[in-house]
Amino acid sequence: MTLSGLLRSTVLAATGCATLAACSGTSTTTASEQQIVVDKATIALQDLFAKTTSTSRSQQLLAQAKAVMVCPSVLNMSFGLGGSGGRCVLMSRDARGSWSDPAFYRLSSGSLGIQAGVQSSEMIFFIMSQRGIQALLDSQFKFDATASASFATIGTGAESSTAGAKNTDIYAAQKAQGLYAGLSLGGSKLTVDSGANRAYYNQTVGPEDIIITMRVNNPWADPLRRMLMNVAKLPTASTAHATAATAPASQSATTDVDPVSSSPYPSNYDTSRPYSTQTRGVQSSSLAPVH
């Protein structure tokens, strides 16, 4: 089974667990519901960085980003309902290059500028500064002229009067139907999902506990962290040039890289069983820093 198929099987299995909980009448947020979001975010990262190169805008931003937020399924709620929204996870990078566990958020808007005819898309936010991170640690961040951090969308230019070529705090990109596309963030809101964070870590925690002090951990998020580390290891333009300069003449340089050739799952993962159901036997391992 391919990695893509394995990850998608995991999501389907986890979805089934969440559905059973709903059928039983349970209204509280459960950890299995959050695992669906985590598994979907892992798949979204695979898709967002598929066949990227060292000169890709997304790779250049990721190389410098202090944190990343992934919204794996942003739905365009048309048919009379109006608005768009989705679940998101935020992860920060420490000084060693390792990524934190995910903090959960909700994205909502009257309109996210999703292309006509597209009902669902993937979004990624690159947080480039401490000011950007601090803005997201507040209970709610709104993308408008009063925002405490500047923001821009890839391909459409800055959307905030304080944003510039070198001081933009948050960049956003959207991928729908396999292609990156411009979007409008005006009026969109990111809200901390306290219930999801509490359920996933089995204690009351805020996003600062998860991505700043990193005092909590859920080993079922390791595949997501590994996937992010895999795509973050792609060479930037400068490192690719340095590597090409020192490589033997017989080796030809290439910028096309498959960021997900290795599985993010633990070596003792049982491929015959859904990852999120393996509460025993699969050991969490420390992730090596990005070099």
C-alpha positions in Angstrom: 0.0 0.0 0.0 1.3 3.5 -0.9 1.8 6.1 1.8 -1.0 8.2 0.3 -3.3 5.2 0.4 -2.2 4.4 4.0 -2.9 7.9 5.2 -6.2 8.0 3.5 -7.2 4.6 5.0 -6.3 6.1 8.4 -8.6 9.0 7.9 -11.4 6.8 6.8 -11.0 4.5 9.9 -10.8 7.5 12.2 -13.9 9.0 10.6 -15.7 5.8 11.3 -14.8 6.0 15.0 -16.0 9.6 15.2 -19.3 8.6 13.5 -19.9 5.9 16.0 -19.4 8.4 18.8 -21.9 10.7 17.2 -24.4 7.9 16.8 -24.1 7.1 20.4 -25.3 10.6 21.3 -22.0 11.8 22.6 -21.9 15.6 22.1 -18.5 16.4 23.7 -15.4 16.8 21.6 -13.4 13.5 21.5 -9.8 12.9 20.8 -10.7 10.7 17.8 -12.3 13.7 16.2 -9.1 15.6 16.5 -7.1 12.7 15.2 -9.2 12.9 11.9 -8.0 16.5 11.6 -4.4 15.6 12.3 -4.5 12.7 9.8 -6.1 14.9 7.1 -3.4 17.6 7.8 -0.7 15.0 7.1 -2.3 14.2 3.8 -2.7 17.9 3.0 1.0 18.5 3.6 1.8 15.7 1.2 -0.4 17.3 -1.4 0.7 20.9 -0.8 4.4 20.1 -1.3 4.1 17.4 -3.9 6.8 17.9 -6.6 7.9 21.3 -5.2 11.3 22.5 -6.1 13.9 24.5 -4.2 12.8 27.6 -6.1 9.1 27.1 -5.3 7.6 30.0 -3.3 6.1 27.7 -0.8 9.5 26.0 -0.2 11.3 29.3 0.2 8.7 30.5 2.8 8.8 27.2 4.7 12.6 27.4 5.0 12.2 30.7 6.9 8.9 30.1 8.7 8.8 30.0 12.5 5.5 28.2 12.5 3.0 26.7 10.0 -0.7 26.3 10.1 -2.5 23.7 7.9 -6.2 23.7 7.2 -6.7 20.4 5.3 -10.3 20.9 4.3 -11.7 24.4 3.9 -15.3 24.1 2.8 -17.2 26.6 0.7 -20.6 26.4 2.3 -22.8 27.5 -0.6 -26.3 26.4 -1.4 -27.9 29.2 0.6 -25.8 28.8 3.7 -23.0 31.2 2.7 -19.6 31.5 4.2 -16.6 29.2 4.4 -14.7 27.5 7.1 -12.6 24.6 8.3 -10.5 23.0 11.1 -6.8 23.9 11.3 -3.6 22.9 13.2 -0.7 25.1 14.1 2.8 23.9 14.7 6.0 25.9 15.6 9.6 25.1 14.9 12.2 25.2 17.7 15.8 26.3 17.6 16.9 22.7 16.7 14.5 22.5 13.7 12.0 20.1 15.4 8.3 20.8 15.2 5.9 21.1 18.0 2.7 19.0 18.4 -0.4 20.6 16.8 -2.6 23.3 18.4 -6.2 23.3 17.1 -7.9 26.2 15.5 -11.1 27.0 13.5 -11.1 29.1 10.4 -14.3 30.9 9.5 -15.4 33.6 7.1 -18.2 35.1 5.1 -16.1 34.4 2.1 -12.6 33.1 1.6 -12.5 33.8 -2.1 -12.6 30.1 -3.1 -12.8 29.7 -6.9 -16.2 29.3 -8.4 -17.2 25.7 -8.6 -14.8 24.6 -5.9 -16.4 23.2 -2.8 -13.3 22.3 -0.8 -9.6 23.4 -0.7 -6.5 23.1 1.3 -4.8 26.1 2.9 -1.5 26.7 4.5 -0.3 29.7 6.5 3.4 30.4 6.9 4.1 32.4 10.1 7.3 34.3 9.5 7.8 36.3 12.7 7.3 36.2 16.5 4.7 38.9 16.1 2.8 36.6 13.8 2.9 33.8 16.3 1.9 36.1 19.1 -1.1 37.3 17.1 -2.3 33.7 16.7 -1.9 32.9 20.4 -4.8 35.3 21.1 -8.2 33.7 21.4 -9.1 35.1 18.0 -7.2 36.6 15.0 -9.1 38.5 12.3 -7.6 39.2 8.9 -8.6 42.9 8.5 -7.1 46.3 8.6 -6.9 46.3 12.4 -5.0 43.0 12.5 -2.1 43.0 15.0 0.1 41.2 12.4 0.6 41.9 8.7 -0.5 39.3 6.2 -0.4 38.5 2.5 -1.5 35.8 0.1 0.9 34.1 -2.3 0.4 35.4 -5.8 -2.0 38.2 -4.9 0.3 40.6 -3.0 -0.1 42.2 0.4 -3.6 42.6 1.9 -2.6 44.7 4.9 -1.3 48.2 4.9 1.5 47.2 7.2 2.7 44.4 5.0 5.8 44.7 2.9 8.2 42.6 0.9 10.4 42.0 4.0 8.1 42.5 7.0 5.1 40.4 6.3 4.2 38.3 9.3 1.9 35.7 7.8 1.6 34.4 4.3 -1.3 32.2 3.1 -1.7 29.9 0.2 -4.6 27.9 -1.1 -4.7 24.8 -3.3 -7.9 23.6 -4.9 -8.3 20.9 -7.6 -4.6 20.2 -7.6 -3.6 23.8 -8.3 -2.5 26.8 -6.2 -4.8 29.7 -6.6 -5.2 33.2 -5.3 -7.6 33.9 -2.4 -9.0 36.7 -0.4 -8.7 36.6 3.4 -10.6 39.8 4.1 -12.9 39.3 7.2 -11.7 35.7 7.9 -11.1 34.7 11.5 -8.9 32.1 13.2 -10.2 31.1 16.6 -8.5 28.9 19.1 -10.4 25.6 19.5 -10.0 25.1 23.2 -12.3 22.1 23.3 -10.3 20.3 20.7 -7.0 21.1 22.4 -8.4 19.8 25.7 -9.7 16.6 24.2 -6.5 15.8 22.2 -4.1 16.3 25.2 -6.5 15.1 27.9 -6.0 18.3 29.9 -6.8 22.0 29.7 -4.1 23.6 27.6 -3.7 26.7 25.5 -1.8 27.0 22.2 1.2 28.5 24.1 1.5 25.3 26.1 1.5 23.3 22.9 3.7 25.3 20.5 5.8 27.5 22.8 6.7 25.7 25.9 5.9 22.3 24.2 4.9 20.8 27.6 2.3 18.5 26.2 2.7 15.7 23.6 0.4 13.3 21.8 2.4 10.5 20.0 -0.4 10.1 17.4 0.7 13.4 16.0 4.2 12.1 15.2 3.3 11.2 11.6 2.2 14.8 11.0 5.4 16.2 12.6 7.5 13.7 10.5 5.7 14.8 7.3 6.4 18.4 8.0 10.0 17.6 8.8 10.3 15.7 5.5 9.0 18.5 3.4 11.0 21.1 5.3 14.2 19.2 4.5 14.0 20.0 0.8 17.0 22.2 -0.1 16.5 25.9 -0.6 18.0 27.6 -3.6 21.1 28.5 -1.7 21.8 25.1 -0.3 21.0 23.4 -3.6 23.5 25.6 -5.3 26.2 24.8 -2.7 25.5 21.1 -3.0 25.7 21.3 -6.8 29.0 23.1 -6.6 30.6 20.4 -4.4 29.1 17.4 -6.1 31.1 15.2 -8.4 30.9 16.2 -12.1 29.3 12.9 -12.9 26.3 13.8 -10.8 23.6 16.0 -12.4 21.8 18.5 -10.2 18.0 18.3 -10.0 15.4 20.5 -8.2 12.5 18.1 -8.4 12.2 16.3 -5.1 9.7 13.9 -3.7 9.2 15.1 -0.1 7.3 12.1 1.0 9.3 9.2 -0.2 9.8 7.9 3.3 7.0 7.0 5.6 6.4 9.3 8.6 5.1 6.4 10.7 7.1 4.5 13.3 9.2 1.6 12.1 7.0 -0.9 14.1 3.7 0.5 12.7 1.3 -2.3 11.8 0.2 -1.5 8.3 -2.8 -3.9 8.6 -4.4 -1.7 11.3 -5.4 2.0 11.3 -2.7 4.1 13.0 -5.1 6.0 15.2 -6.4 2.8 16.7 -3.0 1.5 17.8 -3.0 2.6 21.4 -0.4 0.1 22.3 2.7 -1.4 20.7 3.6 1.6 18.6 6.4 3.6 20.2 6.8 7.3 19.8 10.4 8.3 18.9 12.2 11.6 19.1 12.5 13.4 15.9 16.0 14.4 14.7 16.6 18.1 14.0 16.5 19.4 10.4 20.0 19.8 9.1 
